[in-house]
Amino acid sequence: MELLSGLLSSLGLSGAAGLNAYVPLLVVGLLSRMGVMTLNEPFNLLGNPWVLLAVGVIGLLDFVGDKIPGVDTVLHLVGGLVNTAAGAVLFAAQAGVADVPPALSLALGVIVAGGVHATRTVVRPVATATTGGLGNPVVSTLEDGTSLLLSLLAVFIPILAVVLLAAVIFVGYRLWTRLRGRRRAL
């Protein structure tokens, strides 16, 4: 049962990283620091105060920049690397507890976070184009909130995190197929 719970939690955290790398890193780091969860070496560094401070400052800059059209595009390009790396670390940090081989954990984290981030990157320009950039703060805030909810669910109720992750992927896919349909019609 611990293996299943660890895998579900890992899926949720890496999916949350695909939306916003810094939110699940902060959640896991803070919960580790407070003793709510235990992380194996070297992932226990996420609870280090200096690491938390650095992730928090960079996360704040990302939070503000992601609300600005144009800046968000650059952040999403950089996020392709950052988000997938964070997803890999978070998947491995959780799956390590469940005895999943580290290389497999990292690969699965890259796939999940990378897939969610790719979906986000494809869908976001639709919001920018259809709202003239005015919808970007709303969409970004929804992404941040979903990442926070997904992170907390992944730690405390992993099965709900996976259900939410599946819903996020489904909605992203539906928006993408709708966009493709409109492009073909033009």
C-alpha positions, 0 to 999 in steps of 0.5 A: 500500500505504501508503494501505491500511495508513494507513486500517487503522491509522486505523480501529483507532485510532479504534475504540480511542478509542471504547472508551477515548479516553485509551489510544490518545491516550497510545499514539500520543503516546508512540510519537511522542515515542519516534520510533517514529511520525511525526505531521504538524502539528498532530497532533504535539502529541500527543507534547508532554510537557504534552499527554501529562501532561494526557491521562495524568491525565485518563485515570487519573481516567477509568480509576478512575471507569469502575469505579464504577457510576453514575459510569461512566454519567456518564463514558459520557455525556461520553465521547460527545463526548470519545471521538468527538473523540479518534477523529476526531483519531486517524483524521486523525493517521494518515490524514494520512500516507496523503493522505486529505482531512482533512475525510473523515478527521475524519468517518470517525473520528467515525463509527467512534469514535462507533459503537464508543462507542454500542455500549459505552454500550448494552451497559454497562447490561446488565452493571450490571443483571445483576451489580448493578454488581459486573461493572462493574470487570471489563467496564471493565478488558476495555474498557481492555485491548481499547483498548490491544491495538487501539491497539498493533495499529493501529500495528504490525499494522493488519490485525489491528486491523481484525479485532479491531475487527470482532470487538468490534463483532460481540460488542457487536451480539450482546449488544445484540440479546440484550438487545432479545430479553429486553426483548420477552419481558418 
